[in-house]
Amino acid sequence: RVRLVRARPADNRISLDRGAISARIWAPPRLFFVETPSAVAVDLGCAYKLAVDDHGAGLLRVTLGWVMLEEHGRESMVPAGAVCRMRPGFGPGTPYFEDASPAFAQALSRFDFNHDARSLTVVLDQARPRDSLTLVHLLERAAPGERAAIYDRAAALVHVPQGRSEERRVGKECRSR
């Protein structure tokens, strides 16, 4: 079920209540939006597939460029090669690359939608350098006591600029949210 919400020069919106679409946008970013029961997909110059089930849960699969999913102040930046799950009442989950291990993807889903803290251990253990995308998103979503472990794992996987303080390490910006 797809319907046109708005068609304006700077705001083109459709609503996907159920089913699947493929989109390829060759316009400037932030002109095409897809509203779902779980989140709004904002094109940032991209091609993607978006599916929504009968319960309003969805899956975004980006094949080119970037898509931002947003809902109630929660944002997920999803690049080509990555996917992101969505749930009504929760909004977008944490993006991850499609070639991540099944254990990584399942643990991430449990962490996102059930806040199963034990699942975070699996995510951190299974993370590869390219999964720093996922870890950066988790810094904003995790409880304050979980952020240091996420940061430390990301720093072990990718270069972190020198001069970062302990306050930055645990996410001062995240703490105030």
PyMOL commands that set and color helices and strands:
alter all, ss='L'
color gray80, all
select helices_A, chain A and resi 102-114+117-126+129-141+144-157+166-169+172-175
alter helices_A, ss='H'
color red, helices_A
select strands_A, chain A and resi 2-8+11-16+19-25+32-35+40-52+58-71+74-79+82-87+91-92+96-97
alter strands_A, ss='S'
color yellow, strands_A
deselect
rebuild
show_as cartoon
